[in-house]
Amino acid sequence: ANPDHPFHVAVGNNKVLRDEPKERGVDLYEEMVKLYNECYSANGMTLCIIGRESIAELTELTLSLFGSVVNKGVTMPIGDSVSDKPPFLPKDWNRMLLQFPVQDIKDLTFSWVIPWQDPLWRSKPTRYIGHLLGYEGAGSLCQVLKSKGLISGCSSGNGNWLEGAFSLCNVSFDLTEKGLQHLEEIGQHLFAFIGMLQKSPPERWIFDEMGKLAEIGFRFGEDQHPFDLCQEISLSLQRLPPVEVLAGKSHLYDFDPAGIASVLGKLTLE
């Protein structure tokens, strides 16, 4: 990560988390206390409780368990307001990284840093792009690569828990043994397909079709375990208006061709 940007690697080992901070004279415990005092505030938190008890009983339970969390009036920056510096420097990001997994997994992922996407929850430009990049039907990128015996599957997604100061657009391929030896060819097909999308205006009928499928999936979705549903709703409350915490994550409301074209324009080799 860019040392001038607040984002840092979220995982580490004893060397990174214990030894190196000590060498720099940094006390991790004191840093954690400082973070707690500066950022841990009730006004920045969301909570969901599901129970069979009455509203009055749940309210009393909530106040007894969480009423002591102090509201410090802290406003934390998010998205593009976190920093005017890029989260990653080109020399660090624009390269190929090889990993050797313990399991027998052969994956190839292309990843781009794009502007923070959560405010665009009504139009979801990356959903449209991911739908086309991950489509496996006739004439698709995935179908062509499968016919060449290079991949067994493909998908498109975001950065999940890494996001907050920026978003990610990822395209992943499940490689065959042959595909492992033809990474450059897979990349050529991917960027040729992206180039075609960049030259073609976004289609309203594709968006409408996606919207109908999203509505069907939401309406006839499987019941969730209360524990999982609570976690999902509390996270959605951080990103969506309260009335949209159930449907807003899946539904498509506004067709935004300019937003789609803007994100597509950032999917380059640079």
Protein Blocks (a to p, Z undefined) as FASTA:
>chain_A
ZZkbfbdcfbdcfklmmmmmmmnopafklmmmmmmmmmmcfklpccddddfbdfklmmmm
mmmmmmmpccehiacdehjllpccdfbdfklmnccdddddfbdcdddddddddddfklmm
mnommlmmmmmmmpcbehiaklmmmmnopagbdcdddekjmgojbccddddddddfklmm
mmmmmmmmmmmmmmmmmmpccdfklmmmmmmmmmmmmmmgccddfklmmmmmmmmmmmmc
fklmmmmmmpcfbdcfklmmmmmmmmcfZZ
